[in-house]
Amino acid sequence: IEEQLAFLNDEYLSHFDAIEVNTEVGIQTPFTKGKVVSYPYSVGSEEPTDNRTLHSFAYVLPDVTPEHRTLGTL
């Protein structure tokens, strides 16, 4: 792997300046109500559309305080 990493560095990465990037994920605002969204997606012209449904389900959880962490381990 060291050889591959050296190649990537020598042939690609070394041609760019390093920059600091803020990758922190901020606190998300809670939803005020549920939301249902539907989007079409591509299916090949010769493919059947029966049983081709995709579902996604998500929650936004509240902040976890040290007290909640402690109670969660009991």
Phi and psi restraints in degrees (range 20) as a CNS / XPLOR table:
assign (resid 1 and name C) (resid 2 and name N)
       (resid 2 and name CA) (resid 2 and name C) 1.0 -59.8 20.0 2
assign (resid 2 and name N) (resid 2 and name CA)
       (resid 2 and name C) (resid 3 and name N) 1.0 -37.4 20.0 2
assign (resid 2 and name C) (resid 3 and name N)
       (resid 3 and name CA) (resid 3 and name C) 1.0 -65.0 20.0 2
assign (resid 3 and name N) (resid 3 and name CA)
       (resid 3 and name C) (resid 4 and name N) 1.0 -42.8 20.0 2
assign (resid 3 and name C) (resid 4 and name N)
       (resid 4 and name CA) (resid 4 and name C) 1.0 -66.0 20.0 2
assign (resid 4 and name N) (resid 4 and name CA)
       (resid 4 and name C) (resid 5 and name N) 1.0 -41.6 20.0 2
assign (resid 4 and name C) (resid 5 and name N)
       (resid 5 and name CA) (resid 5 and name C) 1.0 -64.4 20.0 2
assign (resid 5 and name N) (resid 5 and name CA)
       (resid 5 and name C) (resid 6 and name N) 1.0 -40.5 20.0 2
assign (resid 5 and name C) (resid 6 and name N)
       (resid 6 and name CA) (resid 6 and name C) 1.0 -63.7 20.0 2
assign (resid 6 and name N) (resid 6 and name CA)
       (resid 6 and name C) (resid 7 and name N) 1.0 -41.0 20.0 2
assign (resid 6 and name C) (resid 7 and name N)
       (resid 7 and name CA) (resid 7 and name C) 1.0 -60.7 20.0 2
assign (resid 7 and name N) (resid 7 and name CA)
       (resid 7 and name C) (resid 8 and name N) 1.0 -48.3 20.0 2
assign (resid 7 and name C) (resid 8 and name N)
       (resid 8 and name CA) (resid 8 and name C) 1.0 -59.2 20.0 2
assign (resid 8 and name N) (resid 8 and name CA)
       (resid 8 and name C) (resid 9 and name N) 1.0 -41.8 20.0 2
assign (resid 8 and name C) (resid 9 and name N)
       (resid 9 and name CA) (resid 9 and name C) 1.0 -66.7 20.0 2
assign (resid 9 and name N) (resid 9 and name CA)
       (resid 9 and name C) (resid 10 and name N) 1.0 -48.9 20.0 2
assign (resid 9 and name C) (resid 10 and name N)
       (resid 10 and name CA) (resid 10 and name C) 1.0 -68.5 20.0 2
assign (resid 10 and name N) (resid 10 and name CA)
       (resid 10 and name C) (resid 11 and name N) 1.0 -39.5 20.0 2
assign (resid 10 and name C) (resid 11 and name N)
       (resid 11 and name CA) (resid 11 and name C) 1.0 -93.3 20.0 2
assign (resid 11 and name N) (resid 11 and name CA)
       (resid 11 and name C) (resid 12 and name N) 1.0 -14.8 20.0 2
assign (resid 11 and name C) (resid 12 and name N)
       (resid 12 and name CA) (resid 12 and name C) 1.0 -135.6 20.0 2
assign (resid 12 and name N) (resid 12 and name CA)
       (resid 12 and name C) (resid 13 and name N) 1.0 -66.0 20.0 2
assign (resid 12 and name C) (resid 13 and name N)
       (resid 13 and name CA) (resid 13 and name C) 1.0 -63.3 20.0 2
assign (resid 13 and name N) (resid 13 and name CA)
       (resid 13 and name C) (resid 14 and name N) 1.0 -34.4 20.0 2
assign (resid 13 and name C) (resid 14 and name N)
       (resid 14 and name CA) (resid 14 and name C) 1.0 -67.2 20.0 2
assign (resid 14 and name N) (resid 14 and name CA)
       (resid 14 and name C) (resid 15 and name N) 1.0 -11.3 20.0 2
assign (resid 14 and name C) (resid 15 and name N)
       (resid 15 and name CA) (resid 15 and name C) 1.0 -85.4 20.0 2
assign (resid 15 and name N) (resid 15 and name CA)
       (resid 15 and name C) (resid 16 and name N) 1.0 -0.5 20.0 2
assign (resid 15 and name C) (resid 16 and name N)
       (resid 16 and name CA) (resid 16 and name C) 1.0 -122.2 20.0 2
assign (resid 16 and name N) (resid 16 and name CA)
       (resid 16 and name C) (resid 17 and name N) 1.0 152.6 20.0 2
assign (resid 16 and name C) (resid 17 and name N)
       (resid 17 and name CA) (resid 17 and name C) 1.0 -84.8 20.0 2
assign (resid 17 and name N) (resid 17 and name CA)
       (resid 17 and name C) (resid 18 and name N) 1.0 138.7 20.0 2
assign (resid 17 and name C) (resid 18 and name N)
       (resid 18 and name CA) (resid 18 and name C) 1.0 -71.2 20.0 2
assign (resid 18 and name N) (resid 18 and name CA)
       (resid 18 and name C) (resid 19 and name N) 1.0 139.8 20.0 2
assign (resid 18 and name C) (resid 19 and name N)
       (resid 19 and name CA) (resid 19 and name C) 1.0 -130.4 20.0 2
assign (resid 19 and name N) (resid 19 and name CA)
       (resid 19 and name C) (resid 20 and name N) 1.0 152.4 20.0 2
assign (resid 19 and name C) (resid 20 and name N)
       (resid 20 and name CA) (resid 20 and name C) 1.0 -84.4 20.0 2
assign (resid 20 and name N) (resid 20 and name CA)
       (resid 20 and name C) (resid 21 and name N) 1.0 131.6 20.0 2
assign (resid 20 and name C) (resid 21 and name N)
       (resid 21 and name CA) (resid 21 and name C) 1.0 -124.8 20.0 2
assign (resid 21 and name N) (resid 21 and name CA)
       (resid 21 and name C) (resid 22 and name N) 1.0 128.7 20.0 2
assign (resid 21 and name C) (resid 22 and name N)
       (resid 22 and name CA) (resid 22 and name C) 1.0 -80.1 20.0 2
assign (resid 22 and name N) (resid 22 and name CA)
       (resid 22 and name C) (resid 23 and name N) 1.0 109.4 20.0 2
assign (resid 22 and name C) (resid 23 and name N)
       (resid 23 and name CA) (resid 23 and name C) 1.0 -105.7 20.0 2
assign (resid 23 and name N) (resid 23 and name CA)
       (resid 23 and name C) (resid 24 and name N) 1.0 12.5 20.0 2
assign (resid 23 and name C) (resid 24 and name N)
       (resid 24 and name CA) (resid 24 and name C) 1.0 -66.5 20.0 2
assign (resid 24 and name N) (resid 24 and name CA)
       (resid 24 and name C) (resid 25 and name N) 1.0 135.3 20.0 2
assign (resid 24 and name C) (resid 25 and name N)
       (resid 25 and name CA) (resid 25 and name C) 1.0 -94.3 20.0 2
assign (resid 25 and name N) (resid 25 and name CA)
       (resid 25 and name C) (resid 26 and name N) 1.0 119.1 20.0 2
assign (resid 25 and name C) (resid 26 and name N)
       (resid 26 and name CA) (resid 26 and name C) 1.0 -74.4 20.0 2
assign (resid 26 and name N) (resid 26 and name CA)
       (resid 26 and name C) (resid 27 and name N) 1.0 170.1 20.0 2
assign (resid 26 and name C) (resid 27 and name N)
       (resid 27 and name CA) (resid 27 and name C) 1.0 -70.4 20.0 2
assign (resid 27 and name N) (resid 27 and name CA)
       (resid 27 and name C) (resid 28 and name N) 1.0 130.3 20.0 2
assign (resid 27 and name C) (resid 28 and name N)
       (resid 28 and name CA) (resid 28 and name C) 1.0 -89.0 20.0 2
assign (resid 28 and name N) (resid 28 and name CA)
       (resid 28 and name C) (resid 29 and name N) 1.0 137.3 20.0 2
assign (resid 28 and name C) (resid 29 and name N)
       (resid 29 and name CA) (resid 29 and name C) 1.0 -68.9 20.0 2
assign (resid 29 and name N) (resid 29 and name CA)
       (resid 29 and name C) (resid 30 and name N) 1.0 132.2 20.0 2
assign (resid 29 and name C) (resid 30 and name N)
       (resid 30 and name CA) (resid 30 and name C) 1.0 -61.8 20.0 2
assign (resid 30 and name N) (resid 30 and name CA)
       (resid 30 and name C) (resid 31 and name N) 1.0 148.7 20.0 2
assign (resid 30 and name C) (resid 31 and name N)
       (resid 31 and name CA) (resid 31 and name C) 1.0 -69.9 20.0 2
assign (resid 31 and name N) (resid 31 and name CA)
       (resid 31 and name C) (resid 32 and name N) 1.0 144.9 20.0 2
assign (resid 31 and name C) (resid 32 and name N)
       (resid 32 and name CA) (resid 32 and name C) 1.0 -86.5 20.0 2
assign (resid 32 and name N) (resid 32 and name CA)
       (resid 32 and name C) (resid 33 and name N) 1.0 -23.0 20.0 2
assign (resid 32 and name C) (resid 33 and name N)
       (resid 33 and name CA) (resid 33 and name C) 1.0 -158.8 20.0 2
assign (resid 33 and name N) (resid 33 and name CA)
       (resid 33 and name C) (resid 34 and name N) 1.0 165.6 20.0 2
assign (resid 33 and name C) (resid 34 and name N)
       (resid 34 and name CA) (resid 34 and name C) 1.0 -67.1 20.0 2
assign (resid 34 and name N) (resid 34 and name CA)
       (resid 34 and name C) (resid 35 and name N) 1.0 162.4 20.0 2
assign (resid 34 and name C) (resid 35 and name N)
       (resid 35 and name CA) (resid 35 and name C) 1.0 -142.6 20.0 2
assign (resid 35 and name N) (resid 35 and name CA)
       (resid 35 and name C) (resid 36 and name N) 1.0 133.4 20.0 2
assign (resid 35 and name C) (resid 36 and name N)
       (resid 36 and name CA) (resid 36 and name C) 1.0 -116.8 20.0 2
assign (resid 36 and name N) (resid 36 and name CA)
       (resid 36 and name C) (resid 37 and name N) 1.0 127.7 20.0 2
assign (resid 36 and name C) (resid 37 and name N)
       (resid 37 and name CA) (resid 37 and name C) 1.0 -131.6 20.0 2
assign (resid 37 and name N) (resid 37 and name CA)
       (resid 37 and name C) (resid 38 and name N) 1.0 138.1 20.0 2
assign (resid 37 and name C) (resid 38 and name N)
       (resid 38 and name CA) (resid 38 and name C) 1.0 -122.1 20.0 2
assign (resid 38 and name N) (resid 38 and name CA)
       (resid 38 and name C) (resid 39 and name N) 1.0 135.0 20.0 2
assign (resid 38 and name C) (resid 39 and name N)
       (resid 39 and name CA) (resid 39 and name C) 1.0 -131.2 20.0 2
assign (resid 39 and name N) (resid 39 and name CA)
       (resid 39 and name C) (resid 40 and name N) 1.0 136.6 20.0 2
assign (resid 39 and name C) (resid 40 and name N)
       (resid 40 and name CA) (resid 40 and name C) 1.0 -75.4 20.0 2
assign (resid 40 and name N) (resid 40 and name CA)
       (resid 40 and name C) (resid 41 and name N) 1.0 156.0 20.0 2
assign (resid 40 and name C) (resid 41 and name N)
       (resid 41 and name CA) (resid 41 and name C) 1.0 -139.0 20.0 2
assign (resid 41 and name N) (resid 41 and name CA)
       (resid 41 and name C) (resid 42 and name N) 1.0 158.3 20.0 2
assign (resid 41 and name C) (resid 42 and name N)
       (resid 42 and name CA) (resid 42 and name C) 1.0 -74.5 20.0 2
assign (resid 42 and name N) (resid 42 and name CA)
       (resid 42 and name C) (resid 43 and name N) 1.0 140.8 20.0 2
assign (resid 42 and name C) (resid 43 and name N)
       (resid 43 and name CA) (resid 43 and name C) 1.0 -133.1 20.0 2
assign (resid 43 and name N) (resid 43 and name CA)
       (resid 43 and name C) (resid 44 and name N) 1.0 137.4 20.0 2
assign (resid 43 and name C) (resid 44 and name N)
       (resid 44 and name CA) (resid 44 and name C) 1.0 -56.2 20.0 2
assign (resid 44 and name N) (resid 44 and name CA)
       (resid 44 and name C) (resid 45 and name N) 1.0 149.1 20.0 2
assign (resid 44 and name C) (resid 45 and name N)
       (resid 45 and name CA) (resid 45 and name C) 1.0 -61.2 20.0 2
assign (resid 45 and name N) (resid 45 and name CA)
       (resid 45 and name C) (resid 46 and name N) 1.0 -26.4 20.0 2
assign (resid 45 and name C) (resid 46 and name N)
       (resid 46 and name CA) (resid 46 and name C) 1.0 -95.2 20.0 2
assign (resid 46 and name N) (resid 46 and name CA)
       (resid 46 and name C) (resid 47 and name N) 1.0 -2.4 20.0 2
assign (resid 46 and name C) (resid 47 and name N)
       (resid 47 and name CA) (resid 47 and name C) 1.0 -92.3 20.0 2
assign (resid 47 and name N) (resid 47 and name CA)
       (resid 47 and name C) (resid 48 and name N) 1.0 143.3 20.0 2
assign (resid 47 and name C) (resid 48 and name N)
       (resid 48 and name CA) (resid 48 and name C) 1.0 -72.1 20.0 2
assign (resid 48 and name N) (resid 48 and name CA)
       (resid 48 and name C) (resid 49 and name N) 1.0 153.6 20.0 2
assign (resid 48 and name C) (resid 49 and name N)
       (resid 49 and name CA) (resid 49 and name C) 1.0 -101.3 20.0 2
assign (resid 49 and name N) (resid 49 and name CA)
       (resid 49 and name C) (resid 50 and name N) 1.0 -4.0 20.0 2
assign (resid 49 and name C) (resid 50 and name N)
       (resid 50 and name CA) (resid 50 and name C) 1.0 -64.7 20.0 2
assign (resid 50 and name N) (resid 50 and name CA)
       (resid 50 and name C) (resid 51 and name N) 1.0 138.4 20.0 2
assign (resid 50 and name C) (resid 51 and name N)
       (resid 51 and name CA) (resid 51 and name C) 1.0 57.1 20.0 2
assign (resid 51 and name N) (resid 51 and name CA)
       (resid 51 and name C) (resid 52 and name N) 1.0 37.5 20.0 2
assign (resid 51 and name C) (resid 52 and name N)
       (resid 52 and name CA) (resid 52 and name C) 1.0 -116.4 20.0 2
assign (resid 52 and name N) (resid 52 and name CA)
       (resid 52 and name C) (resid 53 and name N) 1.0 34.8 20.0 2
assign (resid 52 and name C) (resid 53 and name N)
       (resid 53 and name CA) (resid 53 and name C) 1.0 -91.1 20.0 2
assign (resid 53 and name N) (resid 53 and name CA)
       (resid 53 and name C) (resid 54 and name N) 1.0 137.7 20.0 2
assign (resid 53 and name C) (resid 54 and name N)
       (resid 54 and name CA) (resid 54 and name C) 1.0 -112.1 20.0 2
assign (resid 54 and name N) (resid 54 and name CA)
       (resid 54 and name C) (resid 55 and name N) 1.0 138.5 20.0 2
assign (resid 54 and name C) (resid 55 and name N)
       (resid 55 and name CA) (resid 55 and name C) 1.0 -124.5 20.0 2
assign (resid 55 and name N) (resid 55 and name CA)
       (resid 55 and name C) (resid 56 and name N) 1.0 142.8 20.0 2
assign (resid 55 and name C) (resid 56 and name N)
       (resid 56 and name CA) (resid 56 and name C) 1.0 -133.1 20.0 2
assign (resid 56 and name N) (resid 56 and name CA)
       (resid 56 and name C) (resid 57 and name N) 1.0 137.1 20.0 2
assign (resid 56 and name C) (resid 57 and name N)
       (resid 57 and name CA) (resid 57 and name C) 1.0 -135.3 20.0 2
assign (resid 57 and name N) (resid 57 and name CA)
       (resid 57 and name C) (resid 58 and name N) 1.0 130.0 20.0 2
assign (resid 57 and name C) (resid 58 and name N)
       (resid 58 and name CA) (resid 58 and name C) 1.0 -139.5 20.0 2
assign (resid 58 and name N) (resid 58 and name CA)
       (resid 58 and name C) (resid 59 and name N) 1.0 151.6 20.0 2
assign (resid 58 and name C) (resid 59 and name N)
       (resid 59 and name CA) (resid 59 and name C) 1.0 -124.7 20.0 2
assign (resid 59 and name N) (resid 59 and name CA)
       (resid 59 and name C) (resid 60 and name N) 1.0 149.0 20.0 2
assign (resid 59 and name C) (resid 60 and name N)
       (resid 60 and name CA) (resid 60 and name C) 1.0 -108.7 20.0 2
assign (resid 60 and name N) (resid 60 and name CA)
       (resid 60 and name C) (resid 61 and name N) 1.0 118.5 20.0 2
assign (resid 60 and name C) (resid 61 and name N)
       (resid 61 and name CA) (resid 61 and name C) 1.0 -92.7 20.0 2
assign (resid 61 and name N) (resid 61 and name CA)
       (resid 61 and name C) (resid 62 and name N) 1.0 152.8 20.0 2
assign (resid 61 and name C) (resid 62 and name N)
       (resid 62 and name CA) (resid 62 and name C) 1.0 -71.4 20.0 2
assign (resid 62 and name N) (resid 62 and name CA)
       (resid 62 and name C) (resid 63 and name N) 1.0 168.3 20.0 2
assign (resid 62 and name C) (resid 63 and name N)
       (resid 63 and name CA) (resid 63 and name C) 1.0 -57.2 20.0 2
assign (resid 63 and name N) (resid 63 and name CA)
       (resid 63 and name C) (resid 64 and name N) 1.0 144.0 20.0 2
assign (resid 63 and name C) (resid 64 and name N)
       (resid 64 and name CA) (resid 64 and name C) 1.0 -103.0 20.0 2
assign (resid 64 and name N) (resid 64 and name CA)
       (resid 64 and name C) (resid 65 and name N) 1.0 113.9 20.0 2
assign (resid 64 and name C) (resid 65 and name N)
       (resid 65 and name CA) (resid 65 and name C) 1.0 -86.6 20.0 2
assign (resid 65 and name N) (resid 65 and name CA)
       (resid 65 and name C) (resid 66 and name N) 1.0 163.6 20.0 2
assign (resid 65 and name C) (resid 66 and name N)
       (resid 66 and name CA) (resid 66 and name C) 1.0 -55.9 20.0 2
assign (resid 66 and name N) (resid 66 and name CA)
       (resid 66 and name C) (resid 67 and name N) 1.0 -34.1 20.0 2
assign (resid 66 and name C) (resid 67 and name N)
       (resid 67 and name CA) (resid 67 and name C) 1.0 -64.9 20.0 2
assign (resid 67 and name N) (resid 67 and name CA)
       (resid 67 and name C) (resid 68 and name N) 1.0 -42.4 20.0 2
assign (resid 67 and name C) (resid 68 and name N)
       (resid 68 and name CA) (resid 68 and name C) 1.0 -64.1 20.0 2
assign (resid 68 and name N) (resid 68 and name CA)
       (resid 68 and name C) (resid 69 and name N) 1.0 -38.8 20.0 2
assign (resid 68 and name C) (resid 69 and name N)
       (resid 69 and name CA) (resid 69 and name C) 1.0 -63.1 20.0 2
assign (resid 69 and name N) (resid 69 and name CA)
       (resid 69 and name C) (resid 70 and name N) 1.0 -43.4 20.0 2
assign (resid 69 and name C) (resid 70 and name N)
       (resid 70 and name CA) (resid 70 and name C) 1.0 -63.2 20.0 2
assign (resid 70 and name N) (resid 70 and name CA)
       (resid 70 and name C) (resid 71 and name N) 1.0 -46.6 20.0 2
assign (resid 70 and name C) (resid 71 and name N)
       (resid 71 and name CA) (resid 71 and name C) 1.0 -65.3 20.0 2
assign (resid 71 and name N) (resid 71 and name CA)
       (resid 71 and name C) (resid 72 and name N) 1.0 -31.3 20.0 2
assign (resid 71 and name C) (resid 72 and name N)
       (resid 72 and name CA) (resid 72 and name C) 1.0 -69.2 20.0 2
assign (resid 72 and name N) (resid 72 and name CA)
       (resid 72 and name C) (resid 73 and name N) 1.0 -19.5 20.0 2
assign (resid 72 and name C) (resid 73 and name N)
       (resid 73 and name CA) (resid 73 and name C) 1.0 -91.6 20.0 2
assign (resid 73 and name N) (resid 73 and name CA)
       (resid 73 and name C) (resid 74 and name N) 1.0 -7.1 20.0 2
